[in-house]
Amino acid sequence: MEFLVTMTTHVPDGTSEGAVQDVRTREAARSSQLAAQGHLLRLWRPPLQPGEWRSLGLFAAADASGLEEVLASMPLRVWRTDEITPLSPHPNDPGRQTGEPGRPRPEPGVPEFLTTFTAAVAADAAPGSADAVSRRETERAGELAGQGYLERLWTLPGAGRALGLWQAPDSARMDAILESLPLSPQMSVHTTPLTPHPSDPALAGT
């Protein structure tokens, strides 16, 4: 199974800079080990407020208990709270087509984005129209994956919800890509721009 984990760290007041640096160094080393073991797939930084310490991680584990063991093994866990979102396979995931769903390999230097989709089919939709739109959505997802924009796609808990990982030159291009989706008129979308994390396995080449 794959999981998206929002990791928020709160360093206790009075903690010395040396102690913080020690934990960060050990965290980086442990992240490298978990990447080599196939548990840590990606790491990013979302938009942050001044002084905020938060990361997003894509993890793999057999189940929720296995994920907890992985997270508990990370040195920063002593100061960290983790928000876990289980991810399920999506039929339009490019990784399912290539047979390599694990660690996405982004184009170096190109910004990445996470998008949360919530779709709702109109109550007055004509019979069969939903299936036709779904087929066009699948075709468009394949096109965007082939063009290097769509890296991964997962199903989120809850009806009609999905999570996408994308690459695009900038936010304007990302918005245009999302508007090109056949389901766009029937979806609400929340986009999170991502910045590189120094321990991201994709950057380390592990």
TORPA-4810 file (N, C-alpha, C, O; in nm, 3 decimals):
<nodes>
NODE_1_0.084_-0.120_0.000_0.000_0.000_0.000_0.088_0.125_0.000_0.202_0.125_0.047_M
NODE_2_0.030_0.233_-0.054_0.098_0.361_-0.051_0.021_0.458_0.038_-0.101_0.447_0.053_E
NODE_3_0.093_0.550_0.097_0.035_0.645_0.191_0.097_0.783_0.168_0.217_0.794_0.142_F
NODE_4_0.014_0.887_0.178_0.065_1.023_0.183_0.067_1.066_0.328_-0.035_1.058_0.397_L
NODE_5_0.182_1.111_0.376_0.197_1.147_0.517_0.237_1.294_0.527_0.339_1.335_0.472_V
NODE_6_0.156_1.371_0.598_0.190_1.510_0.629_0.260_1.511_0.763_0.202_1.476_0.865_T
NODE_7_0.386_1.552_0.763_0.471_1.545_0.883_0.501_1.686_0.932_0.567_1.764_0.864_M
NODE_8_0.451_1.718_1.051_0.468_1.851_1.108_0.553_1.841_1.234_0.520_1.766_1.326_T
NODE_9_0.662_1.915_1.237_0.757_1.907_1.348_0.748_2.032_1.435_0.746_2.144_1.384_T
NODE_10_0.744_2.012_1.566_0.744_2.121_1.664_0.861_2.095_1.760_0.853_2.006_1.844_H
NODE_11_0.967_2.172_1.747_1.083_2.156_1.834_1.053_2.221_1.967_1.014_2.338_1.971_V
NODE_12_1.070_2.149_2.078_1.041_2.208_2.210_1.125_2.332_2.237_1.242_2.339_2.199_P
NODE_13_1.064_2.429_2.302_1.138_2.550_2.341_1.259_2.513_2.426_1.253_2.422_2.509_D
NODE_14_1.366_2.583_2.404_1.486_2.559_2.482_1.578_2.453_2.425_1.688_2.432_2.477_G
NODE_15_1.536_2.386_2.318_1.621_2.284_2.256_1.739_2.353_2.187_1.721_2.448_2.112_T
NODE_16_1.858_2.305_2.214_1.977_2.368_2.157_1.986_2.344_2.007_1.933_2.246_1.955_S
NODE_17_2.054_2.434_1.938_2.072_2.419_1.794_2.150_2.293_1.762_2.126_2.227_1.661_E
NODE_18_2.246_2.259_1.852_2.324_2.137_1.831_2.237_2.013_1.836_2.256_1.920_1.758_G
NODE_19_2.140_2.011_1.929_2.051_1.896_1.941_1.961_1.885_1.818_1.935_1.775_1.768_A
NODE_20_1.914_1.999_1.770_1.829_2.000_1.650_1.908_1.947_1.531_1.857_1.865_1.454_V
NODE_21_2.031_1.994_1.516_2.112_1.951_1.403_2.143_1.802_1.409_2.147_1.734_1.307_Q
NODE_22_2.166_1.752_1.531_2.193_1.608_1.548_2.074_1.525_1.501_2.091_1.426_1.429_D
NODE_23_1.954_1.565_1.542_1.834_1.490_1.502_1.814_1.500_1.351_1.776_1.402_1.286_V
NODE_24_1.837_1.616_1.295_1.819_1.632_1.151_1.918_1.547_1.072_1.884_1.489_0.969_R
NODE_25_2.040_1.539_1.122_2.140_1.457_1.053_2.100_1.310_1.057_2.111_1.239_0.957_T
NODE_26_2.054_1.265_1.175_2.013_1.125_1.186_1.886_1.098_1.105_1.868_0.988_1.053_R
NODE_27_1.799_1.199_1.095_1.677_1.185_1.014_1.712_1.166_0.866_1.653_1.083_0.798_E
NODE_28_1.808_1.244_0.818_1.849_1.232_0.678_1.907_1.094_0.650_1.879_1.034_0.546_A
NODE_29_1.988_1.044_0.743_2.048_0.911_0.726_1.940_0.803_0.726_1.944_0.710_0.646_A
NODE_30_1.843_0.816_0.817_1.735_0.716_0.824_1.646_0.724_0.700_1.601_0.621_0.650_R
NODE_31_1.622_0.844_0.650_1.543_0.859_0.528_1.610_0.786_0.412_1.543_0.721_0.331_S
NODE_32_1.741_0.796_0.403_1.814_0.727_0.297_1.799_0.576_0.310_1.782_0.506_0.210_S
NODE_33_1.804_0.526_0.434_1.785_0.382_0.456_1.645_0.338_0.415_1.628_0.235_0.349_Q
NODE_34_1.544_0.416_0.454_1.406_0.379_0.421_1.382_0.385_0.270_1.304_0.306_0.217_L
NODE_35_1.448_0.477_0.202_1.437_0.483_0.057_1.498_0.358_-0.006_1.441_0.299_-0.098_A
NODE_36_1.613_0.318_0.044_1.678_0.198_-0.009_1.595_0.073_0.014_1.601_-0.022_-0.064_A
NODE_37_1.516_0.073_0.123_1.431_-0.041_0.156_1.297_-0.037_0.082_1.218_-0.131_0.091_Q
NODE_38_1.271_0.071_0.008_1.147_0.083_-0.067_1.030_0.137_0.012_0.916_0.133_-0.036_G
NODE_39_1.055_0.188_0.133_0.946_0.242_0.214_0.922_0.391_0.189_0.808_0.436_0.185_H
NODE_40_1.028_0.466_0.173_1.016_0.609_0.145_1.034_0.630_-0.005_1.141_0.608_-0.060_L
NODE_41_0.926_0.675_-0.070_0.928_0.690_-0.215_0.961_0.833_-0.258_1.040_0.853_-0.350_L
NODE_42_0.900_0.931_-0.192_0.924_1.071_-0.226_0.910_1.156_-0.101_0.843_1.118_-0.005_R
NODE_43_0.974_1.273_-0.103_0.960_1.375_0.001_0.952_1.512_-0.065_1.025_1.541_-0.160_L
NODE_44_0.861_1.597_-0.014_0.849_1.734_-0.065_0.826_1.829_0.052_0.797_1.789_0.164_W
NODE_45_0.840_1.957_0.020_0.800_2.062_0.112_0.682_2.136_0.049_0.692_2.181_-0.065_R
NODE_46_0.571_2.150_0.122_0.458_2.231_0.074_0.485_2.378_0.108_0.585_2.409_0.172_P
NODE_47_0.397_2.468_0.067_0.412_2.608_0.109_0.412_2.618_0.261_0.331_2.554_0.328_P
NODE_48_0.504_2.698_0.316_0.521_2.706_0.461_0.512_2.851_0.508_0.550_2.944_0.437_L
NODE_49_0.461_2.868_0.630_0.465_2.996_0.697_0.602_3.013_0.764_0.671_2.914_0.788_Q
NODE_50_0.643_3.137_0.793_0.771_3.157_0.860_0.780_3.075_0.989_0.690_3.080_1.073_P
NODE_51_0.889_3.002_1.003_0.909_2.921_1.124_0.839_2.786_1.121_0.858_2.707_1.213_G
NODE_52_0.759_2.759_1.019_0.687_2.631_1.012_0.779_2.523_0.956_0.859_2.548_0.867_E
NODE_53_0.766_2.402_1.010_0.851_2.290_0.971_0.758_2.174_0.935_0.708_2.103_1.023_W
NODE_54_0.737_2.155_0.808_0.640_2.055_0.763_0.688_1.994_0.633_0.745_2.062_0.548_R
NODE_55_0.664_1.864_0.617_0.702_1.792_0.495_0.588_1.701_0.453_0.503_1.664_0.534_S
NODE_56_0.587_1.666_0.325_0.494_1.568_0.271_0.576_1.449_0.223_0.674_1.466_0.151_L
NODE_57_0.534_1.329_0.262_0.606_1.210_0.222_0.515_1.107_0.157_0.402_1.086_0.201_G
NODE_58_0.565_1.044_0.053_0.496_0.930_-0.009_0.567_0.805_0.039_0.685_0.783_0.009_L
NODE_59_0.494_0.722_0.113_0.551_0.602_0.174_0.482_0.477_0.120_0.370_0.483_0.070_F
NODE_60_0.552_0.364_0.131_0.495_0.234_0.096_0.516_0.139_0.214_0.623_0.135_0.274_A
NODE_61_0.412_0.063_0.245_0.419_-0.037_0.352_0.310_-0.139_0.327_0.216_-0.114_0.252_A
NODE_62_0.323_-0.255_0.391_0.226_-0.362_0.370_0.087_-0.321_0.418_-0.015_-0.358_0.359_A
NODE_63_0.083_-0.244_0.527_-0.044_-0.202_0.584_-0.017_-0.087_0.679_0.097_-0.040_0.690_D
NODE_64_-0.123_-0.039_0.749_-0.109_0.075_0.838_-0.014_0.045_0.953_0.061_0.133_0.996_A
NODE_65_-0.016_-0.078_1.004_0.076_-0.114_1.113_0.221_-0.109_1.066_0.309_-0.062_1.139_S
NODE_66_0.244_-0.158_0.945_0.379_-0.152_0.891_0.426_-0.010_0.870_0.542_0.022_0.892_G
NODE_67_0.334_0.078_0.826_0.370_0.218_0.809_0.407_0.281_0.943_0.503_0.357_0.952_L
NODE_68_0.330_0.248_1.047_0.360_0.304_1.179_0.500_0.264_1.224_0.571_0.346_1.283_E
NODE_69_0.540_0.142_1.198_0.676_0.100_1.234_0.779_0.183_1.160_0.881_0.222_1.216_E
NODE_70_0.752_0.210_1.033_0.845_0.291_0.953_0.854_0.432_1.010_0.964_0.483_1.032_V
NODE_71_0.740_0.495_1.036_0.740_0.632_1.085_0.801_0.643_1.224_0.871_0.739_1.255_L
NODE_72_0.775_0.542_1.307_0.830_0.544_1.444_0.981_0.530_1.444_1.046_0.568_1.542_A
NODE_73_1.038_0.476_1.338_1.182_0.457_1.331_1.257_0.584_1.292_1.380_0.586_1.293_S
NODE_74_1.185_0.689_1.257_1.249_0.812_1.210_1.281_0.902_1.329_1.194_0.929_1.411_M
NODE_75_1.405_0.950_1.340_1.446_1.027_1.458_1.360_1.149_1.487_1.338_1.182_1.603_P
NODE_76_1.309_1.217_1.384_1.229_1.336_1.408_1.093_1.305_1.468_1.021_1.397_1.509_L
NODE_77_1.055_1.179_1.474_0.923_1.143_1.528_0.907_1.191_1.672_0.794_1.211_1.717_R
NODE_78_1.016_1.210_1.745_1.006_1.255_1.885_0.945_1.395_1.894_0.889_1.432_1.997_V
NODE_79_0.955_1.473_1.787_0.901_1.610_1.786_0.790_1.628_1.683_0.746_1.740_1.658_W
NODE_80_0.746_1.520_1.623_0.664_1.531_1.504_0.526_1.469_1.522_0.510_1.372_1.596_R
NODE_81_0.428_1.527_1.454_0.296_1.464_1.442_0.275_1.428_1.295_0.314_1.504_1.205_T
NODE_82_0.214_1.314_1.271_0.196_1.264_1.135_0.047_1.250_1.103_-0.029_1.190_1.179_D
NODE_83_0.008_1.306_0.991_-0.128_1.290_0.940_-0.121_1.197_0.820_-0.056_1.228_0.720_E
NODE_84_-0.187_1.083_0.830_-0.172_0.976_0.731_-0.297_0.965_0.644_-0.409_0.958_0.694_I
NODE_85_-0.276_0.963_0.513_-0.384_0.943_0.418_-0.355_0.817_0.336_-0.258_0.815_0.260_T
NODE_86_-0.435_0.712_0.350_-0.412_0.592_0.268_-0.449_0.619_0.122_-0.548_0.686_0.093_P
NODE_87_-0.369_0.567_0.033_-0.390_0.584_-0.110_-0.423_0.450_-0.174_-0.357_0.350_-0.146_L
NODE_88_-0.523_0.448_-0.259_-0.563_0.325_-0.329_-0.532_0.340_-0.478_-0.523_0.452_-0.528_S
NODE_89_-0.516_0.229_-0.549_-0.487_0.236_-0.693_-0.597_0.310_-0.768_-0.715_0.297_-0.737_P
NODE_90_-0.556_0.386_-0.869_-0.650_0.455_-0.958_-0.634_0.394_-1.097_-0.521_0.372_-1.142_H
NODE_91_-0.743_0.367_-1.166_-0.731_0.303_-1.299_-0.655_0.386_-1.401_-0.605_0.332_-1.500_P
NODE_92_-0.645_0.519_-1.379_-0.573_0.604_-1.474_-0.431_0.636_-1.430_-0.365_0.721_-1.491_N
NODE_93_-0.384_0.571_-1.325_-0.249_0.596_-1.277_-0.146_0.556_-1.382_-0.146_0.441_-1.425_D
NODE_94_-0.059_0.648_-1.424_0.043_0.611_-1.524_0.132_0.496_-1.478_0.181_0.418_-1.560_P
NODE_95_0.153_0.485_-1.347_0.235_0.376_-1.295_0.175_0.240_-1.323_0.248_0.142_-1.340_G
NODE_96_0.042_0.232_-1.327_-0.025_0.104_-1.358_-0.001_0.066_-1.504_0.004_-0.052_-1.539_R
NODE_97_0.012_0.168_-1.588_0.032_0.140_-1.731_0.175_0.094_-1.758_0.198_0.008_-1.843_Q
NODE_98_0.271_0.152_-1.686_0.411_0.118_-1.710_0.457_-0.002_-1.629_0.561_-0.060_-1.658_T
NODE_99_0.377_-0.039_-1.527_0.418_-0.148_-1.439_0.521_-0.105_-1.336_0.578_-0.189_-1.267_G
NODE_100_0.544_0.028_-1.325_0.640_0.081_-1.228_0.573_0.190_-1.145_0.607_0.307_-1.160_E
NODE_101_0.478_0.152_-1.057_0.405_0.253_-0.983_0.485_0.319_-0.872_0.448_0.427_-0.827_P
NODE_102_0.594_0.257_-0.826_0.664_0.304_-0.707_0.708_0.448_-0.706_0.625_0.538_-0.695_G
NODE_103_0.837_0.473_-0.717_0.890_0.606_-0.698_0.886_0.686_-0.827_0.954_0.650_-0.923_R
NODE_104_0.806_0.793_-0.832_0.804_0.875_-0.953_0.941_0.938_-0.978_1.008_0.979_-0.883_P
NODE_105_0.982_0.945_-1.104_1.109_1.007_-1.140_1.081_1.138_-1.211_1.056_1.138_-1.332_R
NODE_106_1.085_1.250_-1.141_1.050_1.378_-1.202_1.161_1.429_-1.294_1.277_1.388_-1.283_P
NODE_107_1.123_1.517_-1.383_1.220_1.588_-1.466_1.295_1.687_-1.379_1.231_1.772_-1.317_E
NODE_108_1.427_1.680_-1.372_1.502_1.771_-1.283_1.471_1.918_-1.313_1.471_1.961_-1.428_P
NODE_109_1.446_1.992_-1.207_1.425_2.136_-1.219_1.285_2.179_-1.255_1.258_2.298_-1.259_G
NODE_110_1.195_2.085_-1.284_1.058_2.120_-1.320_0.970_2.111_-1.195_0.970_2.007_-1.129_V
NODE_111_0.895_2.216_-1.162_0.813_2.213_-1.041_0.711_2.100_-1.042_0.663_2.058_-1.147_P
NODE_112_0.680_2.051_-0.921_0.578_1.948_-0.905_0.460_2.004_-0.826_0.473_2.102_-0.753_E
NODE_113_0.346_1.940_-0.844_0.222_1.984_-0.780_0.143_1.860_-0.738_0.143_1.758_-0.807_F
NODE_114_0.076_1.870_-0.624_-0.024_1.772_-0.584_-0.162_1.834_-0.603_-0.184_1.950_-0.568_L
NODE_115_-0.253_1.756_-0.658_-0.390_1.805_-0.676_-0.487_1.707_-0.610_-0.477_1.586_-0.628_T
NODE_116_-0.579_1.762_-0.535_-0.686_1.683_-0.476_-0.815_1.711_-0.552_-0.862_1.825_-0.556_T
NODE_117_-0.871_1.608_-0.613_-0.992_1.620_-0.693_-1.112_1.568_-0.614_-1.103_1.465_-0.546_F
NODE_118_-1.223_1.639_-0.625_-1.351_1.588_-0.575_-1.452_1.604_-0.687_-1.486_1.716_-0.725_T
NODE_119_-1.499_1.492_-0.740_-1.588_1.494_-0.856_-1.731_1.466_-0.814_-1.757_1.391_-0.719_A
NODE_120_-1.823_1.529_-0.885_-1.966_1.505_-0.863_-2.036_1.508_-0.998_-2.025_1.606_-1.071_A
NODE_121_-2.107_1.402_-1.030_-2.181_1.394_-1.156_-2.314_1.468_-1.139_-2.386_1.447_-1.042_V
NODE_122_-2.346_1.553_-1.235_-2.470_1.630_-1.228_-2.591_1.537_-1.222_-2.596_1.435_-1.291_A
NODE_123_-2.688_1.574_-1.138_-2.806_1.489_-1.121_-2.888_1.477_-1.249_-2.956_1.377_-1.270_A
NODE_124_-2.880_1.580_-1.336_-2.960_1.577_-1.459_-2.879_1.528_-1.578_-2.917_1.552_-1.693_D
NODE_125_-2.765_1.461_-1.553_-2.681_1.412_-1.662_-2.758_1.308_-1.745_-2.831_1.226_-1.690_A
NODE_126_-2.740_1.314_-1.875_-2.808_1.220_-1.963_-2.755_1.079_-1.942_-2.637_1.062_-1.910_A
NODE_127_-2.840_0.976_-1.959_-2.794_0.838_-1.943_-2.675_0.808_-2.034_-2.677_0.838_-2.154_P
NODE_128_-2.572_0.750_-1.977_-2.454_0.714_-2.055_-2.353_0.825_-2.068_-2.239_0.799_-2.107_G
NODE_129_-2.392_0.950_-2.037_-2.298_1.061_-2.054_-2.182_1.051_-1.955_-2.069_1.087_-1.989_S
NODE_130_-2.209_1.002_-1.836_-2.102_0.988_-1.737_-1.997_0.889_-1.785_-1.877_0.912_-1.765_A
NODE_131_-2.040_0.781_-1.846_-1.944_0.682_-1.898_-1.861_0.741_-2.011_-1.741_0.715_-2.021_D
NODE_132_-1.926_0.821_-2.096_-1.853_0.883_-2.207_-1.748_0.980_-2.157_-1.636_0.983_-2.208_A
NODE_133_-1.783_1.060_-2.057_-1.687_1.155_-1.999_-1.573_1.080_-1.932_-1.457_1.120_-1.941_V
NODE_134_-1.608_0.971_-1.863_-1.505_0.892_-1.797_-1.405_0.835_-1.897_-1.285_0.833_-1.870_S
NODE_135_-1.455_0.790_-2.012_-1.365_0.738_-2.115_-1.274_0.848_-2.169_-1.155_0.825_-2.191_R
NODE_136_-1.330_0.967_-2.189_-1.248_1.078_-2.237_-1.145_1.119_-2.131_-1.033_1.158_-2.164_R
NODE_137_-1.186_1.111_-2.006_-1.093_1.143_-1.896_-0.974_1.046_-1.895_-0.860_1.087_-1.877_E
NODE_138_-1.003_0.918_-1.915_-0.897_0.818_-1.921_-0.802_0.847_-2.037_-0.681_0.840_-2.021_T
NODE_139_-0.858_0.879_-2.152_-0.775_0.910_-2.268_-0.689_1.034_-2.242_-0.570_1.035_-2.276_E
NODE_140_-0.747_1.136_-2.183_-0.673_1.260_-2.156_-0.564_1.236_-2.053_-0.454_1.290_-2.066_R
NODE_141_-0.592_1.156_-1.952_-0.489_1.124_-1.852_-0.370_1.055_-1.919_-0.255_1.082_-1.887_A
NODE_142_-0.399_0.965_-2.012_-0.292_0.896_-2.084_-0.210_0.993_-2.167_-0.087_0.981_-2.175_G
NODE_143_-0.277_1.090_-2.231_-0.205_1.190_-2.308_-0.114_1.274_-2.220_0.002_1.298_-2.255_E
NODE_144_-0.166_1.318_-2.106_-0.088_1.403_-2.016_0.029_1.326_-1.954_0.135_1.383_-1.930_L
NODE_145_0.008_1.197_-1.928_0.119_1.116_-1.879_0.227_1.103_-1.986_0.346_1.113_-1.957_A
NODE_146_0.184_1.080_-2.110_0.279_1.067_-2.219_0.357_1.194_-2.245_0.471_1.189_-2.293_G
NODE_147_0.297_1.309_-2.214_0.363_1.438_-2.231_0.451_1.474_-2.111_0.518_1.577_-2.111_Q
NODE_148_0.450_1.389_-2.008_0.534_1.413_-1.891_0.473_1.499_-1.784_0.542_1.537_-1.689_G
NODE_149_0.345_1.532_-1.797_0.281_1.616_-1.696_0.228_1.535_-1.578_0.251_1.571_-1.463_Y
NODE_150_0.158_1.428_-1.605_0.097_1.346_-1.500_0.195_1.235_-1.461_0.230_1.150_-1.542_L
NODE_151_0.238_1.238_-1.333_0.332_1.138_-1.283_0.260_1.020_-1.217_0.289_0.905_-1.247_E
NODE_152_0.167_1.050_-1.128_0.094_0.946_-1.055_-0.048_0.992_-1.030_-0.077_1.111_-1.031_R
NODE_153_-0.137_0.894_-1.007_-0.276_0.922_-0.974_-0.325_0.814_-0.879_-0.305_0.695_-0.904_L
NODE_154_-0.388_0.856_-0.769_-0.439_0.762_-0.669_-0.585_0.793_-0.638_-0.632_0.904_-0.661_W
NODE_155_-0.654_0.695_-0.585_-0.788_0.715_-0.531_-0.777_0.745_-0.382_-0.707_0.676_-0.308_T
NODE_156_-0.847_0.850_-0.339_-0.849_0.889_-0.199_-0.973_0.834_-0.130_-1.072_0.802_-0.196_L
NODE_157_-0.969_0.823_0.003_-1.090_0.784_0.076_-1.203_0.884_0.050_-1.179_1.005_0.042_P
NODE_158_-1.325_0.834_0.036_-1.439_0.920_0.009_-1.482_0.911_-0.137_-1.399_0.887_-0.225_G
NODE_159_-1.609_0.929_-0.161_-1.663_0.914_-0.296_-1.610_1.021_-0.390_-1.608_1.140_-0.356_A
NODE_160_-1.567_0.979_-0.508_-1.528_1.072_-0.612_-1.402_1.152_-0.586_-1.386_1.260_-0.643_G
NODE_161_-1.313_1.103_-0.500_-1.194_1.179_-0.465_-1.068_1.111_-0.519_-1.058_0.988_-0.519_R
NODE_162_-0.974_1.192_-0.564_-0.849_1.140_-0.619_-0.736_1.237_-0.589_-0.759_1.355_-0.563_A
NODE_163_-0.615_1.185_-0.593_-0.494_1.265_-0.570_-0.403_1.248_-0.690_-0.375_1.136_-0.733_L
NODE_164_-0.357_1.359_-0.745_-0.267_1.355_-0.859_-0.133_1.419_-0.828_-0.126_1.517_-0.754_G
NODE_165_-0.026_1.363_-0.884_0.108_1.420_-0.877_0.147_1.461_-1.018_0.145_1.379_-1.110_L
NODE_166_0.184_1.587_-1.034_0.208_1.645_-1.165_0.341_1.718_-1.171_0.400_1.753_-1.069_W
NODE_167_0.387_1.741_-1.294_0.495_1.834_-1.322_0.447_1.934_-1.425_0.379_1.898_-1.521_Q
NODE_168_0.483_2.061_-1.406_0.449_2.165_-1.501_0.546_2.281_-1.482_0.601_2.298_-1.373_A
NODE_169_0.569_2.360_-1.586_0.667_2.469_-1.574_0.631_2.573_-1.469_0.719_2.632_-1.406_P
NODE_170_0.500_2.596_-1.449_0.456_2.697_-1.352_0.309_2.674_-1.319_0.244_2.586_-1.375_D
NODE_171_0.257_2.756_-1.227_0.118_2.740_-1.182_0.019_2.767_-1.293_-0.086_2.703_-1.301_S
NODE_172_0.051_2.863_-1.380_-0.041_2.894_-1.490_-0.057_2.774_-1.583_-0.168_2.743_-1.625_A
NODE_173_0.053_2.708_-1.615_0.046_2.590_-1.700_-0.028_2.477_-1.629_-0.104_2.403_-1.692_R
NODE_174_-0.006_2.464_-1.498_-0.076_2.361_-1.422_-0.226_2.385_-1.426_-0.304_2.291_-1.443_M
NODE_175_-0.268_2.510_-1.412_-0.411_2.542_-1.417_-0.469_2.508_-1.555_-0.579_2.455_-1.565_D
NODE_176_-0.393_2.537_-1.660_-0.441_2.508_-1.795_-0.455_2.358_-1.817_-0.549_2.313_-1.883_A
NODE_177_-0.362_2.281_-1.763_-0.370_2.135_-1.773_-0.497_2.083_-1.706_-0.569_2.000_-1.761_I
NODE_178_-0.523_2.133_-1.587_-0.640_2.087_-1.513_-0.769_2.125_-1.585_-0.866_2.048_-1.585_L
NODE_179_-0.772_2.243_-1.645_-0.890_2.286_-1.718_-0.914_2.201_-1.842_-1.026_2.195_-1.893_E
NODE_180_-0.808_2.136_-1.892_-0.822_2.053_-2.012_-0.883_1.917_-1.983_-0.915_1.843_-2.076_S
NODE_181_-0.898_1.883_-1.857_-0.955_1.753_-1.822_-1.105_1.751_-1.852_-1.175_1.845_-1.816_L
NODE_182_-1.156_1.646_-1.916_-1.298_1.640_-1.946_-1.388_1.652_-1.823_-1.499_1.705_-1.832_P
NODE_183_-1.341_1.604_-1.709_-1.421_1.612_-1.587_-1.408_1.747_-1.516_-1.470_1.767_-1.412_L
NODE_184_-1.328_1.838_-1.570_-1.303_1.965_-1.502_-1.430_2.040_-1.460_-1.435_2.091_-1.349_S
NODE_185_-1.534_2.048_-1.548_-1.655_2.121_-1.505_-1.728_2.055_-1.388_-1.809_2.120_-1.322_P
NODE_186_-1.700_1.929_-1.364_-1.771_1.856_-1.259_-1.684_1.829_-1.136_-1.720_1.750_-1.049_Q
NODE_187_-1.569_1.897_-1.130_-1.476_1.871_-1.020_-1.439_1.999_-0.947_-1.432_2.107_-1.006_M
NODE_188_-1.416_1.985_-0.818_-1.344_2.089_-0.744_-1.201_2.038_-0.726_-1.179_1.920_-0.702_S
NODE_189_-1.105_2.129_-0.738_-0.965_2.091_-0.734_-0.890_2.182_-0.638_-0.904_2.304_-0.641_V
NODE_190_-0.811_2.120_-0.551_-0.719_2.195_-0.464_-0.577_2.160_-0.505_-0.539_2.043_-0.505_H
NODE_191_-0.498_2.261_-0.541_-0.362_2.240_-0.590_-0.260_2.286_-0.487_-0.270_2.397_-0.434_T
NODE_192_-0.163_2.199_-0.459_-0.055_2.232_-0.366_0.077_2.234_-0.442_0.124_2.129_-0.486_T
NODE_193_0.139_2.352_-0.457_0.272_2.355_-0.519_0.376_2.295_-0.425_0.372_2.319_-0.304_P
NODE_194_0.467_2.219_-0.480_0.568_2.150_-0.402_0.707_2.206_-0.432_0.735_2.247_-0.545_L
NODE_195_0.792_2.207_-0.330_0.932_2.244_-0.351_1.019_2.127_-0.308_0.976_2.044_-0.227_T
NODE_196_1.141_2.119_-0.360_1.227_2.003_-0.332_1.261_1.991_-0.184_1.276_2.091_-0.113_P
NODE_197_1.272_1.868_-0.138_1.319_1.834_-0.003_1.458_1.774_-0.017_1.478_1.689_-0.104_H
NODE_198_1.554_1.814_0.064_1.691_1.764_0.046_1.704_1.613_0.062_1.801_1.555_0.014_P
NODE_199_1.608_1.549_0.130_1.616_1.404_0.148_1.525_1.327_0.053_1.505_1.207_0.071_S
NODE_200_1.470_1.395_-0.048_1.384_1.329_-0.146_1.464_1.220_-0.219_1.567_1.251_-0.280_D
NODE_201_1.419_1.095_-0.214_1.493_0.988_-0.284_1.511_1.013_-0.433_1.611_0.971_-0.490_P
NODE_202_1.416_1.081_-0.496_1.428_1.108_-0.639_1.545_1.200_-0.668_1.610_1.187_-0.772_A
NODE_203_1.573_1.294_-0.577_1.687_1.385_-0.595_1.818_1.316_-0.562_1.922_1.344_-0.622_L
NODE_204_1.812_1.225_-0.466_1.934_1.155_-0.425_1.972_1.047_-0.524_2.086_0.999_-0.523_A
NODE_205_1.877_1.008_-0.609_1.906_0.904_-0.707_1.911_0.766_-0.648_1.970_0.676_-0.707_G
NODE_206_1.848_0.747_-0.528_1.850_0.616_-0.464_1.746_0.525_-0.527_1.732_0.410_-0.487_T
</nodes>
